[in-house]
Amino acid sequence: MNTEQNNLQSGLLCAAWGYFFLYFDFSVSTINLLPRFAGYLLLLSAIDRLSEERRELGLLRFLCILLAGWSGADWLAGCFGADLYGYFPPLDLIITAVGLYFHFQFLTDAAALAEKYQPPGAGLDRRLLNCRTICVVSNTVIALCQSFLDGFIGGWQAWALAACSFIGMAAALTAMFGLFSLRKSLVSTE
Amino acid sequence: MTDIWSFLLQTLTASGVAALLLVIKALFRDKLSPRWQFAVWGILGAMLLVPAGFRGRYVLLNWPLLVETLKSILTGRFGTLTRVAAPLPLPAISPPRTLWDWLYLVYAGGVILLLTRYAVAYVRLRRLLKRGRTAKAEGLNAVSEKYGLPLCPAVEVEGLSSAFVCGVFRPVLALPAGAEPEEKVLLHELLHLKYRDAAWGLVICFFRCIHWCNPLLWHCANLAGNDLETLCDWRVLERLEGEERRDYGRILLDMTDEKYANLPGTSSMANGGGNIRRRIEAIARFKRYPEGMGLVSVCVALVLICPLLVGARTKTLTGSENPYVRMASARTTWCTTFAGAFDTYAKAVFTDRADYRAMCAPLSDQDELAGLWSLTLTEGESFQGTPAFVKKWGSWLDQEISWKDRVDRSRGYQIFNLIRRENGWEGLLVLYLRIPPKGQTWSGTDRDRWLMTQPLFAQKEEGRWVVHPQGELQAVQGDIRDGGILELPALEYEAQAGDFLLRARCQTAAYVDSYQEEMRFGLSDFDIVFDTVPVPDGNFTGWSYQTLEAEYLGTEEGKKNYQSIGIACKPLWGDEGRSDLTETGAAGEFAEKFGGGGSYSNSNGEQWASRPLDGNWENTIYLTGLEGTDVFPIDPPDRYAVEFYLNEKKVGEFTLLPVTASPGPGPAIAKTE
């Protein structure tokens, strides 16, 4: 197996597991054993491995480091029962905007890789693009609701937010499985 | 803006947003298109147009707290609240008297001076252009036709170093005399014309003048102008291919050392050496953005602009105990509901905290409260007796027992008989005492419980709910039952039935639910404690109380004719018919229970009660009481339908009608000595 193929496969694997860590939680007491910062570190590793194949991914490196750092600090605060969100509103806003763009662009680049390497008729690129669009819209709606509802979420608003969260999560998990499938198809092609 | 403080608040708020945008733009510099990079300045523009501190909200950081603290420190006053009436400087309300008034005058003068300077420069430029000669049209027409762009009059002017478009409503393209303009330069300027970029230049210049003394906003104005030029470069590059793009970059390089016109209403291709170098770097990064980028660009802009426009509201006081900071925090932590205002006042009385009181006090009381807060700090926790704030309202309170020991915090507070008035809400504050007033006794039960009451009125003043006490704190000894507190005012309904006057009393009580579970140390169970931290945006939980009684009006001798008394009662609203009382089988159920005496009620507020009348019975017979939770605001019944029984026989059906217009918040018993 040549180095490029190796990087491609391991990069896709890191990306898929990265999304797993981002969207699944398993906590013991106040400690989350599947921390989000681990997900971002895996995505960072994916960027390093895939950026040779797709140069645009390199532009996301700094944003990924920022998100990993923020998630790490939040996880650490969470171990002591604190929550960083809301502590410094300007930073929350920056992280929200950066997160929105990062996942949009990452999945766009992953779709470009899928278009190039997927088996004929697999449609993985389309699937990733659709998941990307659903994720960015649902995350935007959630962020807007949180700012408009001013901390009060009850009644139908709670249901709407839950539905949005569920849809976004379903799309992200579909993207995750898409990345696993793409990697699998690369391995089987070999 | 009518004073220096409102300008400070407006400009600081805008500065916070500007700083955020600078960070965001740096993060997305090479990721989102030049169109987005320029459009995102619209967020700052919107914030500059929205009055800061609107409805007690702040943007990103609590700037109102900072400004209020600074104002109090520098002026020594606590009784004003900075408001931004408009995002532009307006004439001051009164002639300048203080240093701060004169500072505002200097600021306003600066705005007028800058606006005048730019206007004069623009007029001079237009006159200069009028003296220019009409430029040759062939090159212009060719570019316009090739790229489908609009045209405007063009003039050649001596001494110009670069081309520019001047004017928004009657634009003119100014060209250097003696030189044949490059096609790409004409393309750049015609694109400025097509998208009316000179108008954006005017807007940027206007905000630059309004915030002339804010270097950060001045810097942002420069950056916005540069982004406008970069956007125009991008539009040019979209229309060029391959080598033409490199040519365009070379043309820009040649302009690095040229002087340029930086006037409102103009747009110039040359905008300074440093800026041109940045634009060339942007050209090197040029790419056509892929499909879908529009969506994420809009989403990122939305998640930025919406929280900024909506703002946030502080709901808790700052932790600092410094009087200036604390009182500023109290003034800027608005009570946004009347329930929140009553709650805050009640807890201010509970804890005797002037800062809590300041949250719901009119601005006219703030100076005095600031003095009381400072007193609290100097006296410290060891202060005994009745602290200054409560003493102001309860002159009868003795000094021997500390306030903390006197009030029973576990019972919380209630606002009795809340009534909506034309311009506010009226109610009676009720607190429970653990220790009776000096010289008084208490059995320790709720039958003769000592209470503290105070009539209150809440109204909105300039957006804040404030509470005005309508009298002193007074001690009242009350009989607390299921049907309410007998000695407190109530809505009364009466009807005469032979020798008896039948009476129903209705009281309502409301409070903001502040009970919390507190884990007992080392154990797995909890105590329920009452949290004395104010909830300025709270909503009421409501309770209603009903009591039924009969008052004997006949002679002492006539009493022996009566061996038992009974009543079946149902509250009615609107057009409800009294026949419902019988249809529900109330009479039948009542008969079952009648013999031994007792009372019964259901969730509809219907009640049945009977009492044996043997021996020496009192003239006033308490029959039954009922309490229940209710959705606030509680609507008292319009009347009561009653079936009256004497000696186990029904003597008639009556309707109890209201006899008091309102429960009246005033205390029932005069203060103790």
Interface residues (C-beta under 8 A of the other chain):
Chain A: L59 F62 L63 L66 P89 P90 L93 I94 T96 A97 V98 L100 Y101 F104 Q105 T108 L129 R132 T133 V136 V137 N139 T140 A143 L144 S147 F148 D150
Chain B: G16 A19 L20 V23 I24 L27 F28 D30 K31 L32 L60 L61 P290 G292 L295 V296 C299 V300 L302 V303 L304 C306 P307 L308 V310 A312 R313
